[in-house]
Amino acid sequence: MADLVKKYGGMVDALIEAHPTAARRMLLAGYYAKRVQLKRFPLKGLSPARNDLAVTSMDAVIAPLRHPEQAALVSIFTPCELLHTFGIHPMLAEAMSSYINGTKAESGFIAYAQACGLPETFCSYHKVLLGGILSDVIPKPQFILNTSLVCDANCLTFRKAAEHWQIPQFFIDVPYDSTEENIAYVETQLREFAAWLEEACGRKLDEEKLKEHVASGGRTMQALARCQELKKEKYLSNDLTDEMYEVFANHVLLGMPEVERFALQLEKDLAQAAPTKGIRILWMHTIPYYQEDLRALFNFSDRCQIIACDMNYDEYCEADPEKPFASMARRLVQDAFNGPAENRIRRSLEMCRRLDIDGVVYFCHWGCKQTLSSAQIVRHTMEEAGYPTLILDGDGCDADNMSNGQILTRMEAFLEMLEEKAGG
């Protein structure tokens, strides 16, 4: 199967420059085929909730490619309840790149982006995305909506995309300090965006529908918080890709009924799961889910398991459906990824204690200044608190830029150390 996917990816790459529409159709055909497989032949090692979320996530990637005129390019932390209310599909930047990587076609998009002048050291998620945009394989959406949270590359990428597509870009500035004044400032921006959306879509905002999405998102986050508590005592088989799927549920699809159903079903699956076993890992930052040696170690493993990824528990704040704009603003301002690295570290340390974590893996993704600058602070803080930490350097989206042997050797050594500690 791996050889077949690699051949497929090579065929997509060969079409990028001269036949971008054909490359897009080929990607879509592959995604439709994968959706059929996920729906009809769910993975036996995954629970019902996680199999359902795999299908929902695939739908979220297909929709903006299939209907770009009803789509918006967004960043991971963008509150999308307004988009759901207007029937606009969020095109999640990092997810689009990850799914292209899943087809083993990322090298062609990276090469195209670098030929257009992007530096080799630029984040590979954004090189893949911009390769798709500049080549016109990724179709022009209606507009772009992004926030200032975390990623500097986001701002550069979305500006470049807006210039290339000649479409509007709406930017939400999120101040660092968690104050009521700053929440009100972000709320004002969201209200301005809603007014712009009304004009762009030619219809008024259905405030009751928006309240329903915000209420559903609040219930989803409450259920996911209960799931985290259950994970302390339970073992529910999973694979590396699950955490990528949960990025959709916790972020851009938050407020959708299918995501609420996922959260409630996951809670049931965990309640019925077996007692915990094996080494329990907390993963920080993106996961190179395509890396075969890591997959062999973690997928459906009794020996070790990624219990949680910090990108999926960044905030569980209360939502007030009667104040939808304030609720979305509060979630942005209070997000653990907003502000200095200490906020994110503090949140991860809290999860280590709640989930009885044995060790932490901090993935330093190639081109990400945020992870590079905070790596040693993370390790010092975690180890001082009693949680051994592995700093793992690699590339979350470019398979050609990953040292597979070194990754496996270091991870194996780390797991052996954790096993010795647990046994002693």
Secondary structure by P-SEA (a helix, b strand, c coil): caaaaaaaaaaaaaaccccaaaaaaaaaaaaaaaaaaaaacccccccaaaaaaaaaaaaaaaaaaaccccbbbbccccccaaaaaabbbbbcaaaaaaaaaaacaaaaaaaaaaaacccccccaaaaaaaaaaaacccccccbbbbcccccaaaaaaaaaaaaaacbbbbbbbbbccccaaaaaaaaaaaaaaaaaaaaaaccccaaaaaaaaaaaaaaaaaaaaaaaaaaccbbbbbccccccccccccccccccaaaaaaaaaaaaaaaaccccccbbbbbccccccccaaaaaaccccccccccccccccccccccccccaaaaaaaaaaaccccccaaaaaaaaaaaaaaacccbbbbbbccccaaaaacaaaaaaaaaaacbbbbbcccccccccccaaaaaaaaaaaaaaaaaaaaac
